[in-house]
Amino acid sequence: MSDHHSFETLAIHAGNTADPLTGAVVPPIYQVSTYKQDGVGGLRGGYEYSRSANPTRTALEENLAALEGGRRGLAFASGLAAEDCLLRTLLTPGDHVVIPNDAYGGTFRLFAKVASRWGVEFSVADTSDVSAVRAALTPRTKAIWVETPSNPLLGITDIAAVAGVARQAGARLVVDNTFASPYLQQPLSLGADVVVHSTTKYMGGHSDVVGGALVVGDPELAEELAYHQNAMGAVAGPFDAWLVLRGIKTLAVRMDRHDENATKVADLLTRHPKVTQVLYPGLPEHPGHEVAAKQMKAFGGMVSFRVAGGEEAAVEVCNRAELFTLGESLGGVESLIEHPGRMTHASTAGSLLEVPSDLVRLSVGIENADDLLADLTQALG
């Protein structure tokens, strides 16, 4: 599939070749563990064991690479499995990583409770401030980790600017692109070395699959990651790969609607007397608005806001919502609401990444916008 095709066309066709046996236009689910060999070492298409490679997973990985403009995509059992593989590929004991002061709680837990026991050190920096990133570097820094937009405070990092800092330091720039998706933002084209995704979220898009992905442009790094992917084994199963591949086909049209609805939600919240702050990069007053407008196609479907009355008031808003389902995760067609401090980001309590207790995070779905606005209005009371 030519890289010159539009995103929407690549999303539907990249990796999705018709089945050579039947002509089926949807890649089959190769629910198989091993493959018949034509004599010892005589592999058909390079397939020998499905931890190493599986045709359904290959289709997804080719699709992911095409959408992010990378040389290779790798699909994993979860976003954290992808992150773990990346850390153990890039780093050795004694190495140092700069991580953001606003990040997914599971990512922070992986660094603070798992990688640190393996001898990996990290410093926390406001990655929206290039000088702060530079100040956090040490002679042992091997990677700079960025989320943009960030989770849950919707911070924006200038990817190209931080890529320049990483190059000067001889470090890799890793960008978690989960909130934006490749439809809205393509970090590799802006200088990133690795893109991370929880494909559970917008890529899958229907809250029915858990998965993760890495996409890289450097063929040598791609081979190293593929080696560790096989050696560690946390790969996407064929049915999960198939579900993500199916979800991606509608990614563009879904993201357009997520963005449209989130813009209306953010506008409502900015005018509500019980909301003290709205965090959405599409708002002109957002400190990262200009950078987001430069590096993103649109601003996405995630909105966070702070509630007058503190933590208990924020929890009550979550409990009173009806159409917005109270639940963790994000990026599905249905709208979700959560209290990060007690839910997705509980692991950051007491750390530099602790989130405000009066914060509510929304994953704005693709329902009718008027219905969503009415639900938020009644939930806020």
C-alpha positions as CSV (number, residue, x, y, z in Angstrom):
1,M,0.0,0.0,0.0
2,S,1.5,3.3,-1.1
3,D,2.3,5.8,1.7
4,H,1.0,8.5,-0.6
5,H,-2.6,7.5,0.1
6,S,-4.7,9.6,2.5
7,F,-5.0,8.6,6.2
8,E,-8.6,7.5,5.8
9,T,-7.6,5.2,2.9
10,L,-4.6,3.8,4.8
11,A,-6.7,3.1,7.9
12,I,-9.0,0.9,5.8
13,H,-6.5,-0.8,3.5
14,A,-3.0,-0.9,4.9
15,G,-2.3,-4.4,6.1
16,N,-5.8,-5.5,5.0
17,T,-5.0,-7.6,1.9
18,A,-7.7,-9.9,0.6
19,D,-7.3,-13.5,1.8
20,P,-5.4,-15.3,-1.0
21,L,-7.5,-18.6,-0.6
22,T,-11.0,-17.2,-0.6
23,G,-10.8,-13.6,-1.5
24,A,-12.3,-12.5,1.8
25,V,-11.9,-8.8,2.1
26,V,-11.4,-8.9,5.9
27,P,-8.2,-10.6,7.1
28,P,-9.0,-13.9,8.9
29,I,-8.5,-14.4,12.6
30,Y,-5.6,-16.9,12.5
31,Q,-6.5,-18.6,15.9
32,V,-3.5,-20.9,15.8
33,S,-0.4,-21.5,17.9
34,T,1.9,-23.3,15.4
35,Y,2.4,-23.8,11.7
36,K,3.2,-26.8,9.4
37,Q,6.7,-26.6,8.1
38,D,7.6,-27.8,4.6
39,G,10.6,-29.7,5.9
40,V,12.8,-28.6,8.8
41,G,13.1,-24.9,8.6
42,G,10.8,-24.6,5.6
43,L,8.5,-21.9,6.9
44,R,5.5,-20.6,4.9
45,G,5.7,-16.8,5.0
46,G,8.1,-16.9,7.9
47,Y,5.5,-18.2,10.4
48,E,6.5,-20.9,12.9
49,Y,4.9,-20.0,16.2
50,S,2.3,-17.3,17.0
51,R,4.3,-15.7,19.8
52,S,6.9,-14.8,17.2
53,A,4.5,-13.9,14.5
54,N,0.8,-14.4,13.5
55,P,-0.8,-13.3,10.2
56,T,-3.6,-11.4,11.9
57,R,-1.1,-9.6,14.1
58,T,1.1,-8.9,11.1
59,A,-1.9,-7.2,9.4
60,L,-2.4,-4.9,12.4
61,E,1.3,-4.1,12.7
62,E,1.6,-3.1,9.1
63,N,-1.5,-0.9,9.5
64,L,-0.1,0.8,12.6
65,A,3.2,1.5,10.9
66,A,1.4,3.0,7.9
67,L,-0.8,5.3,10.0
68,E,2.1,6.6,12.1
69,G,4.4,7.0,9.1
70,G,6.9,4.5,10.7
71,R,9.0,1.7,9.4
72,R,7.6,-0.9,11.8
73,G,4.7,-1.4,14.1
74,L,4.6,-3.9,17.0
75,A,1.4,-5.0,18.7
76,F,1.2,-6.1,22.4
77,A,-1.2,-7.5,24.9
78,S,-1.7,-4.1,26.5
79,G,-0.3,-0.6,26.5
80,L,1.8,-1.3,29.6
81,A,3.2,-4.4,28.0
82,A,4.3,-2.3,25.1
83,E,5.9,0.2,27.5
84,D,7.6,-2.5,29.5
85,C,9.1,-4.0,26.3
86,L,10.3,-0.5,25.3
87,L,12.0,0.2,28.6
88,R,13.8,-3.1,28.7
89,T,15.0,-2.6,25.1
90,L,16.2,0.9,25.5
91,L,17.6,0.8,29.1
92,T,20.0,-1.0,31.3
93,P,20.5,-0.6,35.1
94,G,21.9,2.8,35.9
95,D,20.2,4.6,33.0
96,H,18.0,7.6,33.5
97,V,14.7,8.7,32.0
98,V,12.9,12.1,32.1
99,I,9.2,11.5,32.6
100,P,6.4,14.1,32.6
101,N,4.8,15.6,35.7
102,D,1.4,14.6,34.2
103,A,1.1,11.1,33.0
104,Y,-1.0,8.0,33.1
105,G,-0.9,6.4,36.5
106,G,0.1,3.0,35.2
107,T,3.1,4.5,33.4
108,F,4.2,6.2,36.6
109,R,3.7,2.9,38.5
110,L,5.8,1.1,35.9
111,F,8.7,3.5,36.4
112,A,8.4,4.0,40.2
113,K,7.6,0.5,41.3
114,V,9.0,-1.8,38.6
115,A,11.7,-0.2,36.6
116,S,13.3,1.5,39.6
117,R,13.8,-1.9,41.3
118,W,15.7,-2.9,38.1
119,G,18.1,0.1,38.6
120,V,16.4,2.6,36.2
121,E,16.3,6.1,37.6
122,F,13.9,8.8,36.5
123,S,13.3,12.5,37.1
124,V,10.0,14.4,36.7
125,A,9.7,17.5,34.6
126,D,7.0,19.7,33.2
127,T,7.5,18.6,29.5
128,S,5.5,21.6,28.3
129,D,8.5,23.7,29.4
130,V,11.5,22.9,27.2
131,S,13.9,24.4,29.6
132,A,12.6,22.2,32.4
133,V,13.2,19.1,30.2
134,R,16.7,20.3,29.5
135,A,17.4,20.9,33.2
136,A,16.2,17.4,34.1
137,L,18.8,15.7,31.9
138,T,21.8,13.9,33.3
139,P,24.8,12.3,31.6
140,R,23.0,9.0,32.0
141,T,19.7,10.1,30.4
142,K,18.8,7.6,27.6
143,A,15.1,8.6,27.0
144,I,12.7,11.5,27.4
145,W,9.1,10.3,27.8
146,V,6.2,12.6,26.8
147,E,2.4,12.4,26.8
148,T,0.7,15.0,24.6
149,P,-2.1,15.7,25.3
150,S,-1.3,14.4,28.7
151,N,-3.4,12.3,31.0
152,P,-5.4,13.6,32.9
153,L,-4.5,17.4,32.8
154,L,-4.5,17.7,29.0
155,G,-1.1,19.3,28.9
156,I,0.6,19.9,25.6
157,T,4.3,19.3,24.8
158,D,6.0,20.8,21.7
159,I,7.2,17.5,20.2
160,A,9.6,19.1,17.7
161,A,11.2,21.2,20.4
162,V,11.7,18.4,22.8
163,A,13.0,16.2,20.0
164,G,15.8,18.7,19.5
165,V,16.7,18.5,23.2
166,A,16.7,14.7,23.0
167,R,19.0,14.7,20.0
168,Q,21.5,17.1,21.6
169,A,21.5,14.8,24.7
170,G,21.9,11.6,22.7
171,A,18.6,10.3,24.1
172,R,15.5,8.8,22.5
173,L,12.2,10.7,22.5
174,V,9.2,8.5,23.3
175,V,5.7,10.0,22.7
176,D,2.6,8.4,24.1
177,N,0.1,9.3,21.3
178,T,-2.9,7.6,22.9
179,F,-5.0,10.7,23.5
180,A,-4.5,12.1,20.1
181,S,-4.3,9.0,17.9
182,P,-2.4,9.0,14.6
183,Y,-5.3,10.7,12.9
184,L,-4.8,13.9,14.9
185,Q,-1.0,13.8,15.5
186,Q,2.0,11.9,14.1
187,P,5.0,12.3,16.4
188,L,7.5,10.5,14.2
189,S,7.2,13.2,11.6
190,L,7.9,15.8,14.3
191,G,11.2,14.1,15.4
192,A,10.1,11.4,17.9
193,D,11.9,8.1,17.9
194,V,9.1,5.9,19.3
195,V,5.3,6.2,19.4
196,V,3.4,4.4,22.2
197,H,-0.3,3.6,22.1
198,S,-2.8,1.9,24.3
199,T,-4.8,0.5,21.4
200,T,-7.5,-0.2,24.0
201,K,-8.5,3.4,23.6
202,Y,-9.2,5.3,20.4
203,M,-7.6,2.8,18.0
204,G,-9.9,0.0,19.1
205,G,-12.6,2.5,19.9
206,H,-15.4,0.3,21.2
207,S,-14.3,-0.7,24.7
208,D,-14.1,-4.3,23.8
209,V,-10.4,-5.0,23.6
210,V,-7.2,-4.5,25.5
211,G,-4.0,-3.9,23.5
212,G,-0.9,-1.8,23.0
213,A,1.5,-0.8,20.3
214,L,4.9,0.7,19.5
215,V,5.8,2.3,16.2
216,V,9.4,3.3,15.2
217,G,11.2,4.8,12.2
218,D,14.7,3.4,12.9
219,P,15.0,-0.1,11.4
220,E,17.8,-1.1,13.9
221,L,15.6,-0.1,16.9
222,A,12.7,-1.9,15.2
223,E,14.7,-5.2,15.1
224,E,15.8,-4.8,18.8
225,L,12.2,-4.2,19.8
226,A,10.9,-7.2,17.8
227,Y,13.6,-9.4,19.5
228,H,12.4,-8.3,22.9
229,Q,8.8,-8.6,21.9
230,N,9.3,-12.3,21.1
231,A,11.7,-12.9,24.0
232,M,9.3,-11.5,26.5
233,G,6.1,-12.7,24.9
234,A,3.4,-10.2,25.8
235,V,2.0,-10.1,22.3
236,A,-1.5,-9.2,21.0
237,G,-3.6,-12.4,20.5
238,P,-5.1,-12.8,17.0
239,F,-8.7,-12.0,18.0
240,D,-7.5,-8.9,19.9
241,A,-5.4,-7.8,16.9
242,W,-8.4,-8.3,14.6
243,L,-10.7,-6.2,16.9
244,V,-8.2,-3.3,16.9
245,L,-7.7,-3.6,13.1
246,R,-11.5,-3.4,12.7
247,G,-11.8,-0.4,15.0
248,I,-9.1,1.5,13.1
249,K,-11.1,1.4,9.9
250,T,-13.5,4.0,11.4
251,L,-10.9,5.9,13.4
252,A,-11.0,9.0,11.3
253,V,-14.8,9.4,11.3
254,R,-14.9,8.7,15.0
255,M,-12.2,11.2,15.9
256,D,-14.0,13.9,14.0
257,R,-17.1,13.3,16.1
258,H,-15.2,13.0,19.4
259,D,-13.6,16.3,18.7
260,E,-16.8,18.0,17.6
261,N,-18.6,16.8,20.8
262,A,-15.7,17.6,23.1
263,T,-15.6,21.2,21.8
264,K,-19.3,21.6,22.7
265,V,-18.7,20.0,26.1
266,A,-15.8,22.3,26.9
267,D,-17.8,25.4,25.9
268,L,-20.6,24.4,28.2
269,L,-18.2,23.7,31.1
270,T,-16.4,27.1,30.7
271,R,-19.8,28.8,31.3
272,H,-21.0,26.7,34.2
273,P,-20.8,28.5,37.7
274,K,-19.8,25.3,39.5
275,V,-16.8,24.6,37.3
276,T,-13.6,26.5,38.3
277,Q,-11.3,25.4,35.4
278,V,-11.7,23.6,32.1
279,L,-8.7,21.7,30.7
280,Y,-9.0,21.3,26.9
281,P,-6.4,22.2,24.4
282,G,-9.0,23.4,22.0
283,L,-9.8,26.4,24.2
284,P,-7.9,29.6,23.2
285,E,-7.0,30.2,26.8
286,H,-5.4,26.8,27.2
287,P,-1.6,27.5,27.7
288,G,-0.8,24.8,25.1
289,H,-3.4,25.9,22.5
290,E,-1.0,27.3,20.0
291,V,1.4,24.4,20.1
292,A,-1.5,21.9,19.8
293,A,-2.9,23.8,16.9
294,K,0.5,23.6,15.2
295,Q,1.1,19.9,15.7
296,M,-2.4,18.4,15.8
297,K,-5.2,18.2,13.2
298,A,-7.8,18.8,15.9
299,F,-7.9,18.7,19.7
300,G,-9.5,15.4,20.5
301,G,-12.2,14.0,22.7
302,M,-10.7,14.3,26.2
303,V,-11.9,17.0,28.5
304,S,-11.0,17.5,32.2
305,F,-12.4,20.1,34.6
306,R,-12.2,21.1,38.2
307,V,-15.3,21.5,40.4
308,A,-16.1,24.1,43.0
309,G,-16.6,22.4,46.3
310,G,-13.5,20.2,46.2
311,E,-13.1,16.4,46.1
312,E,-16.5,15.4,47.4
313,A,-18.3,17.7,45.0
314,A,-16.2,16.2,42.1
315,V,-17.1,12.7,43.2
316,E,-20.8,13.6,43.4
317,V,-20.7,14.9,39.8
318,C,-19.3,11.5,38.7
319,N,-22.0,9.6,40.7
320,R,-24.9,11.7,39.4
321,A,-23.9,11.4,35.7
322,E,-26.2,9.0,33.8
323,L,-25.3,9.1,30.1
324,F,-21.7,9.5,30.9
325,T,-20.8,6.1,32.3
326,L,-18.7,6.0,35.5
327,G,-15.7,3.9,34.5
328,E,-12.0,3.9,33.8
329,S,-10.4,3.9,30.4
330,L,-11.3,6.2,27.5
331,G,-11.6,6.5,23.7
332,G,-14.7,4.4,23.2
333,V,-17.8,5.4,21.3
334,E,-19.7,5.8,24.6
335,S,-18.9,8.7,26.9
336,L,-17.2,8.0,30.2
337,I,-16.6,10.0,33.4
338,E,-14.2,9.4,36.2
339,H,-12.5,10.8,39.2
340,P,-8.7,10.4,38.4
341,G,-7.5,10.9,42.0
342,R,-9.5,7.9,43.2
343,M,-9.5,5.8,40.0
344,T,-6.9,5.8,37.1
345,H,-4.3,7.9,38.9
346,A,-4.6,6.6,42.5
347,S,-1.0,5.2,42.1
348,T,0.3,8.8,41.8
349,A,-0.9,9.8,45.3
350,G,1.8,11.5,47.3
351,S,4.1,11.9,44.3
352,L,5.0,14.8,42.0
353,L,2.4,13.4,39.6
354,E,-0.5,13.5,42.1
355,V,-3.6,15.0,40.4
356,P,-5.9,17.6,42.0
357,S,-8.6,16.0,44.1
358,D,-11.3,18.2,42.6
359,L,-10.6,17.0,39.1
360,V,-13.1,15.1,36.8
361,R,-12.0,13.6,33.5
362,L,-14.4,13.0,30.6
363,S,-13.9,10.8,27.6
364,V,-16.5,12.4,25.3
365,G,-18.1,9.8,23.0
366,I,-19.9,10.1,19.7
367,E,-23.5,10.2,21.1
368,N,-25.8,13.2,20.3
369,A,-24.1,16.3,21.7
370,D,-27.3,17.8,23.1
371,D,-27.9,14.6,25.2
372,L,-24.4,14.8,26.5
373,L,-24.7,18.5,27.4
374,A,-28.0,17.8,29.2
375,D,-26.5,15.0,31.3
376,L,-23.5,17.1,32.4
377,T,-25.8,20.0,33.3
378,Q,-27.9,17.8,35.6
379,A,-24.8,16.1,37.0
380,L,-23.3,19.4,38.0
381,G,-26.7,20.4,39.6
